[in-house]
Amino acid sequence: MGNLIENTIAFVKETLYNAEGGHDWFHIERVYRNSLLIAKSEKVDQTIVQLGALLHDIADSKFHDGDETIGPKVARAFLESQDVDQQIIDHVIHIIENISFKGGKAQRTFNSLELDVVQDADRLDALGAVGIARTFNYGGFKNRAIYDPSISPNLDMTKEEYKKSTAPSINHFYEKLLLLKDRMNTETGRELADERHRYMEGFLEQFYKEWDSKC
């Protein structure tokens, strides 16, 4: 499987060349490394975890007019070109289809330990210092306001409302990021998320002080 993973890495790097900074190869690499870290404590198929991590954002719907079918199609075509076993392909596609947050109300239609691991790894990259950087990078990419005190976070969004939201970047902390710690699947994921969660809380406290000119 060594060549398969190497080929997948090369494919992802090429496909995501010049991608938005929060969803580029470096995001994939961080999720891949965190997946391997979490997988050490779980009884999982390492190949499926690696492929799921590497291909989970191969065509994020946010950059394809909300079309959630493109990523699975691209991943399936690549894996079939590598003569990967059909059961492995199907499992990886299920991971891609079920990994996203999607507003918090969406229920997974597939469950596996491999999905648990990759989902935790992906969610970790939305937390902490990197998560903060990614949030404002994407907000700038979409020309969103940093913060608008008159626009309150929407904590009861449907999947479609979440996908179409144009709210300020600070709102994203409450609508997604601060919710992730309690939604981690694995013990390792929860432990890693806790520190990053506390870092974000400290950031928000400092942010409001500076916004209100209190420090």
PyMOL commands that place a pseudoatom at each C-alpha (Angstrom):
pseudoatom trace, name=CA, resn=MET, resi=1, chain=A, elem=C, hetatm=0, pos=[0.000, 0.000, 0.000]
pseudoatom trace, name=CA, resn=GLY, resi=2, chain=A, elem=C, hetatm=0, pos=[3.038, 2.276, 0.193]
pseudoatom trace, name=CA, resn=ASN, resi=3, chain=A, elem=C, hetatm=0, pos=[2.792, 3.313, -3.436]
pseudoatom trace, name=CA, resn=LEU, resi=4, chain=A, elem=C, hetatm=0, pos=[-0.936, 3.921, -3.075]
pseudoatom trace, name=CA, resn=ILE, resi=5, chain=A, elem=C, hetatm=0, pos=[-0.447, 6.404, -0.244]
pseudoatom trace, name=CA, resn=GLU, resi=6, chain=A, elem=C, hetatm=0, pos=[2.426, 8.102, -2.085]
pseudoatom trace, name=CA, resn=ASN, resi=7, chain=A, elem=C, hetatm=0, pos=[0.312, 8.338, -5.235]
pseudoatom trace, name=CA, resn=THR, resi=8, chain=A, elem=C, hetatm=0, pos=[-2.607, 9.720, -3.252]
pseudoatom trace, name=CA, resn=ILE, resi=9, chain=A, elem=C, hetatm=0, pos=[-0.433, 12.381, -1.656]
pseudoatom trace, name=CA, resn=ALA, resi=10, chain=A, elem=C, hetatm=0, pos=[0.873, 13.417, -5.079]
pseudoatom trace, name=CA, resn=PHE, resi=11, chain=A, elem=C, hetatm=0, pos=[-2.671, 13.521, -6.475]
pseudoatom trace, name=CA, resn=VAL, resi=12, chain=A, elem=C, hetatm=0, pos=[-3.970, 15.663, -3.623]
pseudoatom trace, name=CA, resn=LYS, resi=13, chain=A, elem=C, hetatm=0, pos=[-1.039, 18.078, -3.822]
pseudoatom trace, name=CA, resn=GLU, resi=14, chain=A, elem=C, hetatm=0, pos=[-1.610, 18.544, -7.541]
pseudoatom trace, name=CA, resn=THR, resi=15, chain=A, elem=C, hetatm=0, pos=[-5.390, 18.849, -7.253]
pseudoatom trace, name=CA, resn=LEU, resi=16, chain=A, elem=C, hetatm=0, pos=[-5.291, 21.389, -4.419]
pseudoatom trace, name=CA, resn=TYR, resi=17, chain=A, elem=C, hetatm=0, pos=[-2.455, 23.475, -5.848]
pseudoatom trace, name=CA, resn=ASN, resi=18, chain=A, elem=C, hetatm=0, pos=[-3.338, 27.156, -5.220]
pseudoatom trace, name=CA, resn=ALA, resi=19, chain=A, elem=C, hetatm=0, pos=[-6.412, 26.204, -3.160]
pseudoatom trace, name=CA, resn=GLU, resi=20, chain=A, elem=C, hetatm=0, pos=[-7.756, 28.605, -0.515]
pseudoatom trace, name=CA, resn=GLY, resi=21, chain=A, elem=C, hetatm=0, pos=[-5.315, 28.654, 2.392]
pseudoatom trace, name=CA, resn=GLY, resi=22, chain=A, elem=C, hetatm=0, pos=[-7.591, 26.980, 4.925]
pseudoatom trace, name=CA, resn=HIS, resi=23, chain=A, elem=C, hetatm=0, pos=[-8.427, 24.068, 2.649]
pseudoatom trace, name=CA, resn=ASP, resi=24, chain=A, elem=C, hetatm=0, pos=[-5.137, 23.510, 0.833]
pseudoatom trace, name=CA, resn=TRP, resi=25, chain=A, elem=C, hetatm=0, pos=[-2.571, 20.707, 0.935]
pseudoatom trace, name=CA, resn=PHE, resi=26, chain=A, elem=C, hetatm=0, pos=[-1.265, 21.877, 4.310]
pseudoatom trace, name=CA, resn=HIS, resi=27, chain=A, elem=C, hetatm=0, pos=[-4.742, 21.450, 5.817]
pseudoatom trace, name=CA, resn=ILE, resi=28, chain=A, elem=C, hetatm=0, pos=[-4.858, 17.934, 4.390]
pseudoatom trace, name=CA, resn=GLU, resi=29, chain=A, elem=C, hetatm=0, pos=[-1.382, 17.196, 5.739]
pseudoatom trace, name=CA, resn=ARG, resi=30, chain=A, elem=C, hetatm=0, pos=[-2.337, 18.330, 9.253]
pseudoatom trace, name=CA, resn=VAL, resi=31, chain=A, elem=C, hetatm=0, pos=[-5.510, 16.222, 9.183]
pseudoatom trace, name=CA, resn=TYR, resi=32, chain=A, elem=C, hetatm=0, pos=[-3.486, 13.274, 7.880]
pseudoatom trace, name=CA, resn=ARG, resi=33, chain=A, elem=C, hetatm=0, pos=[-0.943, 13.555, 10.700]
pseudoatom trace, name=CA, resn=ASN, resi=34, chain=A, elem=C, hetatm=0, pos=[-3.613, 13.978, 13.359]
pseudoatom trace, name=CA, resn=SER, resi=35, chain=A, elem=C, hetatm=0, pos=[-5.464, 10.972, 11.942]
pseudoatom trace, name=CA, resn=LEU, resi=36, chain=A, elem=C, hetatm=0, pos=[-2.352, 8.845, 12.309]
pseudoatom trace, name=CA, resn=LEU, resi=37, chain=A, elem=C, hetatm=0, pos=[-1.892, 10.130, 15.866]
pseudoatom trace, name=CA, resn=ILE, resi=38, chain=A, elem=C, hetatm=0, pos=[-5.464, 9.365, 16.914]
pseudoatom trace, name=CA, resn=ALA, resi=39, chain=A, elem=C, hetatm=0, pos=[-5.455, 6.010, 15.102]
pseudoatom trace, name=CA, resn=LYS, resi=40, chain=A, elem=C, hetatm=0, pos=[-2.663, 4.771, 17.361]
pseudoatom trace, name=CA, resn=SER, resi=41, chain=A, elem=C, hetatm=0, pos=[-5.221, 4.405, 20.140]
pseudoatom trace, name=CA, resn=GLU, resi=42, chain=A, elem=C, hetatm=0, pos=[-8.001, 2.920, 17.994]
pseudoatom trace, name=CA, resn=LYS, resi=43, chain=A, elem=C, hetatm=0, pos=[-8.505, -0.452, 16.315]
pseudoatom trace, name=CA, resn=VAL, resi=44, chain=A, elem=C, hetatm=0, pos=[-8.902, 0.777, 12.770]
pseudoatom trace, name=CA, resn=ASP, resi=45, chain=A, elem=C, hetatm=0, pos=[-7.915, -0.058, 9.212]
pseudoatom trace, name=CA, resn=GLN, resi=46, chain=A, elem=C, hetatm=0, pos=[-4.888, 2.181, 8.730]
pseudoatom trace, name=CA, resn=THR, resi=47, chain=A, elem=C, hetatm=0, pos=[-5.214, 2.266, 4.942]
pseudoatom trace, name=CA, resn=ILE, resi=48, chain=A, elem=C, hetatm=0, pos=[-8.806, 3.486, 5.102]
pseudoatom trace, name=CA, resn=VAL, resi=49, chain=A, elem=C, hetatm=0, pos=[-7.870, 6.110, 7.692]
pseudoatom trace, name=CA, resn=GLN, resi=50, chain=A, elem=C, hetatm=0, pos=[-4.994, 7.373, 5.555]
pseudoatom trace, name=CA, resn=LEU, resi=51, chain=A, elem=C, hetatm=0, pos=[-7.027, 7.494, 2.350]
pseudoatom trace, name=CA, resn=GLY, resi=52, chain=A, elem=C, hetatm=0, pos=[-9.989, 9.079, 4.107]
pseudoatom trace, name=CA, resn=ALA, resi=53, chain=A, elem=C, hetatm=0, pos=[-7.800, 11.791, 5.614]
pseudoatom trace, name=CA, resn=LEU, resi=54, chain=A, elem=C, hetatm=0, pos=[-5.978, 12.507, 2.367]
pseudoatom trace, name=CA, resn=LEU, resi=55, chain=A, elem=C, hetatm=0, pos=[-9.110, 12.662, 0.214]
pseudoatom trace, name=CA, resn=HIS, resi=56, chain=A, elem=C, hetatm=0, pos=[-11.677, 14.134, 2.615]
pseudoatom trace, name=CA, resn=ASP, resi=57, chain=A, elem=C, hetatm=0, pos=[-11.466, 17.650, 1.124]
pseudoatom trace, name=CA, resn=ILE, resi=58, chain=A, elem=C, hetatm=0, pos=[-10.428, 16.827, -2.429]
pseudoatom trace, name=CA, resn=ALA, resi=59, chain=A, elem=C, hetatm=0, pos=[-13.325, 18.955, -3.722]
pseudoatom trace, name=CA, resn=ASP, resi=60, chain=A, elem=C, hetatm=0, pos=[-14.937, 20.792, -0.790]
pseudoatom trace, name=CA, resn=SER, resi=61, chain=A, elem=C, hetatm=0, pos=[-18.509, 21.766, -1.653]
pseudoatom trace, name=CA, resn=LYS, resi=62, chain=A, elem=C, hetatm=0, pos=[-17.851, 25.326, -0.377]
pseudoatom trace, name=CA, resn=PHE, resi=63, chain=A, elem=C, hetatm=0, pos=[-15.765, 25.914, -3.477]
pseudoatom trace, name=CA, resn=HIS, resi=64, chain=A, elem=C, hetatm=0, pos=[-18.109, 24.131, -5.892]
pseudoatom trace, name=CA, resn=ASP, resi=65, chain=A, elem=C, hetatm=0, pos=[-21.368, 26.043, -5.456]
pseudoatom trace, name=CA, resn=GLY, resi=66, chain=A, elem=C, hetatm=0, pos=[-22.410, 23.793, -2.582]
pseudoatom trace, name=CA, resn=ASP, resi=67, chain=A, elem=C, hetatm=0, pos=[-22.298, 20.626, -4.701]
pseudoatom trace, name=CA, resn=GLU, resi=68, chain=A, elem=C, hetatm=0, pos=[-21.519, 17.790, -2.282]
pseudoatom trace, name=CA, resn=THR, resi=69, chain=A, elem=C, hetatm=0, pos=[-21.280, 15.142, -5.018]
pseudoatom trace, name=CA, resn=ILE, resi=70, chain=A, elem=C, hetatm=0, pos=[-18.074, 16.362, -6.670]
pseudoatom trace, name=CA, resn=GLY, resi=71, chain=A, elem=C, hetatm=0, pos=[-15.670, 15.330, -3.883]
pseudoatom trace, name=CA, resn=PRO, resi=72, chain=A, elem=C, hetatm=0, pos=[-16.879, 11.731, -3.727]
pseudoatom trace, name=CA, resn=LYS, resi=73, chain=A, elem=C, hetatm=0, pos=[-16.835, 11.481, -7.537]
pseudoatom trace, name=CA, resn=VAL, resi=74, chain=A, elem=C, hetatm=0, pos=[-13.268, 12.784, -7.803]
pseudoatom trace, name=CA, resn=ALA, resi=75, chain=A, elem=C, hetatm=0, pos=[-12.082, 10.512, -4.982]
pseudoatom trace, name=CA, resn=ARG, resi=76, chain=A, elem=C, hetatm=0, pos=[-13.801, 7.446, -6.434]
pseudoatom trace, name=CA, resn=ALA, resi=77, chain=A, elem=C, hetatm=0, pos=[-12.348, 8.025, -9.901]
pseudoatom trace, name=CA, resn=PHE, resi=78, chain=A, elem=C, hetatm=0, pos=[-8.855, 8.363, -8.460]
pseudoatom trace, name=CA, resn=LEU, resi=79, chain=A, elem=C, hetatm=0, pos=[-9.102, 5.266, -6.260]
pseudoatom trace, name=CA, resn=GLU, resi=80, chain=A, elem=C, hetatm=0, pos=[-10.481, 3.212, -9.135]
pseudoatom trace, name=CA, resn=SER, resi=81, chain=A, elem=C, hetatm=0, pos=[-7.534, 4.347, -11.266]
pseudoatom trace, name=CA, resn=GLN, resi=82, chain=A, elem=C, hetatm=0, pos=[-5.289, 2.877, -8.547]
pseudoatom trace, name=CA, resn=ASP, resi=83, chain=A, elem=C, hetatm=0, pos=[-7.136, -0.488, -8.611]
pseudoatom trace, name=CA, resn=VAL, resi=84, chain=A, elem=C, hetatm=0, pos=[-8.144, -0.144, -4.970]
pseudoatom trace, name=CA, resn=ASP, resi=85, chain=A, elem=C, hetatm=0, pos=[-10.487, -2.822, -3.589]
pseudoatom trace, name=CA, resn=GLN, resi=86, chain=A, elem=C, hetatm=0, pos=[-14.125, -1.789, -4.001]
pseudoatom trace, name=CA, resn=GLN, resi=87, chain=A, elem=C, hetatm=0, pos=[-14.937, -2.219, -0.307]
pseudoatom trace, name=CA, resn=ILE, resi=88, chain=A, elem=C, hetatm=0, pos=[-12.127, 0.163, 0.613]
pseudoatom trace, name=CA, resn=ILE, resi=89, chain=A, elem=C, hetatm=0, pos=[-13.300, 2.672, -1.996]
pseudoatom trace, name=CA, resn=ASP, resi=90, chain=A, elem=C, hetatm=0, pos=[-16.865, 2.576, -0.694]
pseudoatom trace, name=CA, resn=HIS, resi=91, chain=A, elem=C, hetatm=0, pos=[-15.680, 3.072, 2.889]
pseudoatom trace, name=CA, resn=VAL, resi=92, chain=A, elem=C, hetatm=0, pos=[-13.515, 6.066, 1.946]
pseudoatom trace, name=CA, resn=ILE, resi=93, chain=A, elem=C, hetatm=0, pos=[-16.399, 7.616, 0.004]
pseudoatom trace, name=CA, resn=HIS, resi=94, chain=A, elem=C, hetatm=0, pos=[-18.660, 7.205, 3.041]
pseudoatom trace, name=CA, resn=ILE, resi=95, chain=A, elem=C, hetatm=0, pos=[-16.062, 9.063, 5.122]
pseudoatom trace, name=CA, resn=ILE, resi=96, chain=A, elem=C, hetatm=0, pos=[-15.976, 11.937, 2.623]
pseudoatom trace, name=CA, resn=GLU, resi=97, chain=A, elem=C, hetatm=0, pos=[-19.765, 12.129, 2.543]
pseudoatom trace, name=CA, resn=ASN, resi=98, chain=A, elem=C, hetatm=0, pos=[-20.186, 12.172, 6.323]
pseudoatom trace, name=CA, resn=ILE, resi=99, chain=A, elem=C, hetatm=0, pos=[-17.203, 14.045, 7.710]
pseudoatom trace, name=CA, resn=SER, resi=100, chain=A, elem=C, hetatm=0, pos=[-18.449, 17.638, 7.503]
pseudoatom trace, name=CA, resn=PHE, resi=101, chain=A, elem=C, hetatm=0, pos=[-20.090, 19.609, 10.311]
pseudoatom trace, name=CA, resn=LYS, resi=102, chain=A, elem=C, hetatm=0, pos=[-22.916, 20.968, 8.080]
pseudoatom trace, name=CA, resn=GLY, resi=103, chain=A, elem=C, hetatm=0, pos=[-24.476, 23.174, 10.693]
pseudoatom trace, name=CA, resn=GLY, resi=104, chain=A, elem=C, hetatm=0, pos=[-24.593, 20.706, 13.542]
pseudoatom trace, name=CA, resn=LYS, resi=105, chain=A, elem=C, hetatm=0, pos=[-28.055, 19.323, 12.861]
pseudoatom trace, name=CA, resn=ALA, resi=106, chain=A, elem=C, hetatm=0, pos=[-27.135, 16.960, 10.047]
pseudoatom trace, name=CA, resn=GLN, resi=107, chain=A, elem=C, hetatm=0, pos=[-26.947, 13.325, 11.115]
pseudoatom trace, name=CA, resn=ARG, resi=108, chain=A, elem=C, hetatm=0, pos=[-24.328, 10.925, 9.820]
pseudoatom trace, name=CA, resn=THR, resi=109, chain=A, elem=C, hetatm=0, pos=[-25.741, 8.299, 7.500]
pseudoatom trace, name=CA, resn=PHE, resi=110, chain=A, elem=C, hetatm=0, pos=[-22.726, 6.038, 8.002]
pseudoatom trace, name=CA, resn=ASN, resi=111, chain=A, elem=C, hetatm=0, pos=[-20.709, 5.060, 11.056]
pseudoatom trace, name=CA, resn=SER, resi=112, chain=A, elem=C, hetatm=0, pos=[-17.276, 3.492, 11.458]
pseudoatom trace, name=CA, resn=LEU, resi=113, chain=A, elem=C, hetatm=0, pos=[-14.246, 3.834, 13.710]
pseudoatom trace, name=CA, resn=GLU, resi=114, chain=A, elem=C, hetatm=0, pos=[-12.276, 5.049, 10.704]
pseudoatom trace, name=CA, resn=LEU, resi=115, chain=A, elem=C, hetatm=0, pos=[-14.763, 7.870, 10.146]
pseudoatom trace, name=CA, resn=ASP, resi=116, chain=A, elem=C, hetatm=0, pos=[-14.577, 8.702, 13.865]
pseudoatom trace, name=CA, resn=VAL, resi=117, chain=A, elem=C, hetatm=0, pos=[-10.799, 9.082, 13.629]
pseudoatom trace, name=CA, resn=VAL, resi=118, chain=A, elem=C, hetatm=0, pos=[-10.717, 11.177, 10.460]
pseudoatom trace, name=CA, resn=GLN, resi=119, chain=A, elem=C, hetatm=0, pos=[-13.612, 13.353, 11.588]
pseudoatom trace, name=CA, resn=ASP, resi=120, chain=A, elem=C, hetatm=0, pos=[-11.859, 14.092, 14.876]
pseudoatom trace, name=CA, resn=ALA, resi=121, chain=A, elem=C, hetatm=0, pos=[-8.649, 14.937, 13.033]
pseudoatom trace, name=CA, resn=ASP, resi=122, chain=A, elem=C, hetatm=0, pos=[-10.507, 17.278, 10.702]
pseudoatom trace, name=CA, resn=ARG, resi=123, chain=A, elem=C, hetatm=0, pos=[-12.307, 18.947, 13.594]
pseudoatom trace, name=CA, resn=LEU, resi=124, chain=A, elem=C, hetatm=0, pos=[-9.036, 19.450, 15.461]
pseudoatom trace, name=CA, resn=ASP, resi=125, chain=A, elem=C, hetatm=0, pos=[-7.800, 21.536, 12.545]
pseudoatom trace, name=CA, resn=ALA, resi=126, chain=A, elem=C, hetatm=0, pos=[-10.783, 23.842, 13.059]
pseudoatom trace, name=CA, resn=LEU, resi=127, chain=A, elem=C, hetatm=0, pos=[-9.718, 24.480, 16.667]
pseudoatom trace, name=CA, resn=GLY, resi=128, chain=A, elem=C, hetatm=0, pos=[-6.922, 26.341, 18.408]
pseudoatom trace, name=CA, resn=ALA, resi=129, chain=A, elem=C, hetatm=0, pos=[-4.515, 28.777, 16.789]
pseudoatom trace, name=CA, resn=VAL, resi=130, chain=A, elem=C, hetatm=0, pos=[-4.748, 27.080, 13.402]
pseudoatom trace, name=CA, resn=GLY, resi=131, chain=A, elem=C, hetatm=0, pos=[-8.532, 27.069, 13.597]
pseudoatom trace, name=CA, resn=ILE, resi=132, chain=A, elem=C, hetatm=0, pos=[-8.546, 30.796, 14.325]
pseudoatom trace, name=CA, resn=ALA, resi=133, chain=A, elem=C, hetatm=0, pos=[-6.205, 31.468, 11.407]
pseudoatom trace, name=CA, resn=ARG, resi=134, chain=A, elem=C, hetatm=0, pos=[-8.330, 29.353, 9.059]
pseudoatom trace, name=CA, resn=THR, resi=135, chain=A, elem=C, hetatm=0, pos=[-11.528, 31.098, 10.141]
pseudoatom trace, name=CA, resn=PHE, resi=136, chain=A, elem=C, hetatm=0, pos=[-10.279, 34.568, 9.330]
pseudoatom trace, name=CA, resn=ASN, resi=137, chain=A, elem=C, hetatm=0, pos=[-8.509, 33.430, 6.190]
pseudoatom trace, name=CA, resn=TYR, resi=138, chain=A, elem=C, hetatm=0, pos=[-11.781, 32.004, 4.846]
pseudoatom trace, name=CA, resn=GLY, resi=139, chain=A, elem=C, hetatm=0, pos=[-13.693, 35.073, 6.022]
pseudoatom trace, name=CA, resn=GLY, resi=140, chain=A, elem=C, hetatm=0, pos=[-11.303, 37.274, 4.059]
pseudoatom trace, name=CA, resn=PHE, resi=141, chain=A, elem=C, hetatm=0, pos=[-11.572, 34.972, 1.057]
pseudoatom trace, name=CA, resn=LYS, resi=142, chain=A, elem=C, hetatm=0, pos=[-15.373, 35.449, 1.154]
pseudoatom trace, name=CA, resn=ASN, resi=143, chain=A, elem=C, hetatm=0, pos=[-15.084, 39.184, 1.973]
pseudoatom trace, name=CA, resn=ARG, resi=144, chain=A, elem=C, hetatm=0, pos=[-16.937, 38.795, 5.261]
pseudoatom trace, name=CA, resn=ALA, resi=145, chain=A, elem=C, hetatm=0, pos=[-16.855, 41.206, 8.163]
pseudoatom trace, name=CA, resn=ILE, resi=146, chain=A, elem=C, hetatm=0, pos=[-14.587, 40.271, 11.055]
pseudoatom trace, name=CA, resn=TYR, resi=147, chain=A, elem=C, hetatm=0, pos=[-17.268, 41.143, 13.619]
pseudoatom trace, name=CA, resn=ASP, resi=148, chain=A, elem=C, hetatm=0, pos=[-20.564, 43.017, 13.710]
pseudoatom trace, name=CA, resn=PRO, resi=149, chain=A, elem=C, hetatm=0, pos=[-22.111, 43.379, 17.187]
pseudoatom trace, name=CA, resn=SER, resi=150, chain=A, elem=C, hetatm=0, pos=[-25.534, 43.856, 15.588]
pseudoatom trace, name=CA, resn=ILE, resi=151, chain=A, elem=C, hetatm=0, pos=[-25.481, 40.368, 14.022]
pseudoatom trace, name=CA, resn=SER, resi=152, chain=A, elem=C, hetatm=0, pos=[-25.945, 37.634, 16.612]
pseudoatom trace, name=CA, resn=PRO, resi=153, chain=A, elem=C, hetatm=0, pos=[-24.753, 34.064, 16.028]
pseudoatom trace, name=CA, resn=ASN, resi=154, chain=A, elem=C, hetatm=0, pos=[-27.440, 31.708, 14.769]
pseudoatom trace, name=CA, resn=LEU, resi=155, chain=A, elem=C, hetatm=0, pos=[-27.250, 28.628, 16.965]
pseudoatom trace, name=CA, resn=ASP, resi=156, chain=A, elem=C, hetatm=0, pos=[-30.204, 26.878, 15.359]
pseudoatom trace, name=CA, resn=MET, resi=157, chain=A, elem=C, hetatm=0, pos=[-29.258, 26.799, 11.689]
pseudoatom trace, name=CA, resn=THR, resi=158, chain=A, elem=C, hetatm=0, pos=[-30.426, 24.181, 9.262]
pseudoatom trace, name=CA, resn=LYS, resi=159, chain=A, elem=C, hetatm=0, pos=[-27.884, 22.591, 6.947]
pseudoatom trace, name=CA, resn=GLU, resi=160, chain=A, elem=C, hetatm=0, pos=[-28.902, 24.885, 4.080]
pseudoatom trace, name=CA, resn=GLU, resi=161, chain=A, elem=C, hetatm=0, pos=[-28.756, 27.992, 6.265]
pseudoatom trace, name=CA, resn=TYR, resi=162, chain=A, elem=C, hetatm=0, pos=[-25.289, 26.990, 7.436]
pseudoatom trace, name=CA, resn=LYS, resi=163, chain=A, elem=C, hetatm=0, pos=[-24.055, 26.504, 3.870]
pseudoatom trace, name=CA, resn=LYS, resi=164, chain=A, elem=C, hetatm=0, pos=[-25.449, 29.873, 2.725]
pseudoatom trace, name=CA, resn=SER, resi=165, chain=A, elem=C, hetatm=0, pos=[-24.416, 31.901, 5.758]
pseudoatom trace, name=CA, resn=THR, resi=166, chain=A, elem=C, hetatm=0, pos=[-22.567, 35.176, 5.160]
pseudoatom trace, name=CA, resn=ALA, resi=167, chain=A, elem=C, hetatm=0, pos=[-22.252, 36.063, 8.847]
pseudoatom trace, name=CA, resn=PRO, resi=168, chain=A, elem=C, hetatm=0, pos=[-19.137, 37.741, 10.304]
pseudoatom trace, name=CA, resn=SER, resi=169, chain=A, elem=C, hetatm=0, pos=[-16.183, 35.503, 11.074]
pseudoatom trace, name=CA, resn=ILE, resi=170, chain=A, elem=C, hetatm=0, pos=[-16.532, 35.853, 14.861]
pseudoatom trace, name=CA, resn=ASN, resi=171, chain=A, elem=C, hetatm=0, pos=[-19.992, 34.289, 14.647]
pseudoatom trace, name=CA, resn=HIS, resi=172, chain=A, elem=C, hetatm=0, pos=[-18.409, 31.110, 13.280]
pseudoatom trace, name=CA, resn=PHE, resi=173, chain=A, elem=C, hetatm=0, pos=[-16.805, 30.479, 16.664]
pseudoatom trace, name=CA, resn=TYR, resi=174, chain=A, elem=C, hetatm=0, pos=[-20.237, 30.127, 18.263]
pseudoatom trace, name=CA, resn=GLU, resi=175, chain=A, elem=C, hetatm=0, pos=[-21.978, 28.467, 15.327]
pseudoatom trace, name=CA, resn=LYS, resi=176, chain=A, elem=C, hetatm=0, pos=[-19.335, 25.749, 14.947]
pseudoatom trace, name=CA, resn=LEU, resi=177, chain=A, elem=C, hetatm=0, pos=[-15.888, 25.962, 16.520]
pseudoatom trace, name=CA, resn=LEU, resi=178, chain=A, elem=C, hetatm=0, pos=[-16.828, 26.136, 20.199]
pseudoatom trace, name=CA, resn=LEU, resi=179, chain=A, elem=C, hetatm=0, pos=[-19.262, 23.253, 19.714]
pseudoatom trace, name=CA, resn=LEU, resi=180, chain=A, elem=C, hetatm=0, pos=[-16.671, 20.801, 18.434]
pseudoatom trace, name=CA, resn=LYS, resi=181, chain=A, elem=C, hetatm=0, pos=[-14.970, 19.892, 21.722]
pseudoatom trace, name=CA, resn=ASP, resi=182, chain=A, elem=C, hetatm=0, pos=[-18.063, 18.109, 22.979]
pseudoatom trace, name=CA, resn=ARG, resi=183, chain=A, elem=C, hetatm=0, pos=[-18.647, 16.349, 19.652]
pseudoatom trace, name=CA, resn=MET, resi=184, chain=A, elem=C, hetatm=0, pos=[-15.342, 14.543, 19.364]
pseudoatom trace, name=CA, resn=ASN, resi=185, chain=A, elem=C, hetatm=0, pos=[-15.622, 10.798, 18.829]
pseudoatom trace, name=CA, resn=THR, resi=186, chain=A, elem=C, hetatm=0, pos=[-12.429, 9.430, 20.402]
pseudoatom trace, name=CA, resn=GLU, resi=187, chain=A, elem=C, hetatm=0, pos=[-10.688, 9.851, 23.744]
pseudoatom trace, name=CA, resn=THR, resi=188, chain=A, elem=C, hetatm=0, pos=[-7.523, 11.131, 22.081]
pseudoatom trace, name=CA, resn=GLY, resi=189, chain=A, elem=C, hetatm=0, pos=[-9.556, 13.570, 20.025]
pseudoatom trace, name=CA, resn=ARG, resi=190, chain=A, elem=C, hetatm=0, pos=[-11.274, 14.892, 23.137]
pseudoatom trace, name=CA, resn=GLU, resi=191, chain=A, elem=C, hetatm=0, pos=[-7.966, 15.359, 24.952]
pseudoatom trace, name=CA, resn=LEU, resi=192, chain=A, elem=C, hetatm=0, pos=[-6.419, 17.259, 22.059]
pseudoatom trace, name=CA, resn=ALA, resi=193, chain=A, elem=C, hetatm=0, pos=[-9.545, 19.338, 21.506]
pseudoatom trace, name=CA, resn=ASP, resi=194, chain=A, elem=C, hetatm=0, pos=[-9.696, 20.505, 25.118]
pseudoatom trace, name=CA, resn=GLU, resi=195, chain=A, elem=C, hetatm=0, pos=[-6.466, 22.525, 24.977]
pseudoatom trace, name=CA, resn=ARG, resi=196, chain=A, elem=C, hetatm=0, pos=[-7.356, 24.070, 21.629]
pseudoatom trace, name=CA, resn=HIS, resi=197, chain=A, elem=C, hetatm=0, pos=[-10.839, 24.943, 22.864]
pseudoatom trace, name=CA, resn=ARG, resi=198, chain=A, elem=C, hetatm=0, pos=[-9.425, 26.795, 25.876]
pseudoatom trace, name=CA, resn=TYR, resi=199, chain=A, elem=C, hetatm=0, pos=[-7.039, 28.696, 23.596]
pseudoatom trace, name=CA, resn=MET, resi=200, chain=A, elem=C, hetatm=0, pos=[-9.967, 29.921, 21.496]
pseudoatom trace, name=CA, resn=GLU, resi=201, chain=A, elem=C, hetatm=0, pos=[-11.873, 31.029, 24.579]
pseudoatom trace, name=CA, resn=GLY, resi=202, chain=A, elem=C, hetatm=0, pos=[-8.839, 33.097, 25.618]
pseudoatom trace, name=CA, resn=PHE, resi=203, chain=A, elem=C, hetatm=0, pos=[-8.601, 34.588, 22.147]
pseudoatom trace, name=CA, resn=LEU, resi=204, chain=A, elem=C, hetatm=0, pos=[-12.261, 35.650, 22.175]
pseudoatom trace, name=CA, resn=GLU, resi=205, chain=A, elem=C, hetatm=0, pos=[-11.903, 37.243, 25.617]
pseudoatom trace, name=CA, resn=GLN, resi=206, chain=A, elem=C, hetatm=0, pos=[-8.937, 39.294, 24.391]
pseudoatom trace, name=CA, resn=PHE, resi=207, chain=A, elem=C, hetatm=0, pos=[-10.677, 40.105, 21.107]
pseudoatom trace, name=CA, resn=TYR, resi=208, chain=A, elem=C, hetatm=0, pos=[-13.697, 41.689, 22.836]
pseudoatom trace, name=CA, resn=LYS, resi=209, chain=A, elem=C, hetatm=0, pos=[-11.454, 43.670, 25.186]
pseudoatom trace, name=CA, resn=GLU, resi=210, chain=A, elem=C, hetatm=0, pos=[-9.592, 45.160, 22.240]
pseudoatom trace, name=CA, resn=TRP, resi=211, chain=A, elem=C, hetatm=0, pos=[-12.774, 45.698, 20.221]
pseudoatom trace, name=CA, resn=ASP, resi=212, chain=A, elem=C, hetatm=0, pos=[-14.285, 47.673, 23.086]
pseudoatom trace, name=CA, resn=SER, resi=213, chain=A, elem=C, hetatm=0, pos=[-10.981, 49.504, 23.744]
pseudoatom trace, name=CA, resn=LYS, resi=214, chain=A, elem=C, hetatm=0, pos=[-10.733, 48.094, 27.263]
pseudoatom trace, name=CA, resn=CYS, resi=215, chain=A, elem=C, hetatm=0, pos=[-7.064, 47.147, 27.009]
for i in range(1, 215): cmd.bond("trace and resi %d" % i, "trace and resi %d" % (i + 1))
show_as sticks, trace
zoom trace
